[in-house]
Amino acid sequence: MRSGLKPRGSVWIARVAGVRLYAHWSLLIIFALIAVSLGGRVFPAWHPEWSAFTSWTIAVSAALLFLASIAVHELAHALVGRRQGFEVDHIVLFVFGGMARSRGEPKSPKGELVTAAVGPLTSLVLGLGATLIGITLAADALALRHTDPQAAMAHVGPVATLLLWLGPVNILLAVFNLIPGFPLDGGRVLRAVLWWWTDDMTRATRWASYAGQAAGWLFVMCGALMAVGVPIPYLGVGLVPGLWLGLIGWFVASAAQSSFRGLLIREQLQHVPVHMLMRSHLVSVRPDLPLSELMSDYLMRLDQRAFPVREEDGPVLGLVCLEDMRRVDRDTWPATPVRSVMTPATALHTVELTDDGMTALQTLGEYEVDQLPVIDHGALRGMVRRADIMKWLTLHVSELPH
């Protein structure tokens, strides 16, 4: 069941070499920004002789190819990571690029180094390839650039124009990802080096996380200066680019901190079996129980938040919780049985008794639920709740940053 998880806020795109690709809704933001910028400003300035249809067609194509190049970048991570011994479940493309969801952590500094470096290398190859092809297609036009630059640009065809934009952008993407701040690829390279040097992955991740936070807040500071009119070398000046750089910096700093926090959580929970975290003494309710009685006799009196639904000593028919009741008008609760609002057993998201705590926490997050039934050979053994996992972490992890 877990192999089919769909990340929240995303839609499935494709499955490539066993890796599922998803597009987050925020991807529309970067797509719109690129398409509008190119179609409304850049391409009309480069090619005033183009029709609006041509400018916008090439702009939309460029935006799509840029997003495709990010997907290729992330797929390179996934496929090389698989060869290094850890699996990638899926890749989510979102407003700031791409994020690969992997099972576990690299097994060695070498595996981390190779997996991290292949992403920027892939972007660099894509960028250089697109640029060289674009130059080749526009060779005759570019020969005129010293005598008449405007005429030279007018002779560059649509495909060459697209490639001459896409190539440098991918090269910039490679350079950006090499910034030594975790969780950027450069930060992961830094972590691999520190890991090899210290022989301590946790310490290496902490230091790389600090570097990532420093890089992120530096971006925020540069973005603020750009927004108020102070030009930054190689970055420029302006309100919109400044705000965008500041937003990227905030994301990098936040991701650096949360990545280290995630490592500490993973290190603890991956060795804790679900049965140590679950609640095994569960109160069940009858399928014909009115919702009004469920509220008054169960939800209001017990600490239990979700209730298995079954006949006496029978198999579990489903699960009912407060959120299910909220979908029904309160005035109809006395006449509405539990069976009409419960989640059927066949549709329940579950974990196995043999799973670890990290699997349970990831499943809770990806399905956006607060509790999961724990199953053992088809039988319900208990319920694992997000609150109980976090309570366990609070008691057992002394170095958990907020």
Protein Blocks (a to p, Z undefined) as FASTA:
>chain_A
ZZmpccehiacfbdeehiacdddfklmmmmmmmmmmmmmmmmmmmmmmbcfklmmmmmmm
mmmmmmmmmmmmmmmmmmmmmmnopacfbdcddfklpadddehjdfbfklmmmmmmmmmm
mmmmmmmmmmmmmmmmmmmmmmmmmmmmmlmmmmpcfklmmmmmmmmmmmmmmmmmmpcc
dfbfklmmmmmmmmmmnopaklmmmmmmmmmmmmmmmmmmmmmmmmnopacehkbpajkl
mmmmmmmmmmmmmmmmmmmmmmmmmmmmmmccfklmmcfbdcdddfklcfklmmmmmmmm
pmbfbdcdddehiacfbdcdfklmmmpcfklmmmpcfklmmccfklpccddfkbcfklmm
mmmmmnopabdcddeehiafbdcdfklmmmmmmmmmmblcZZ
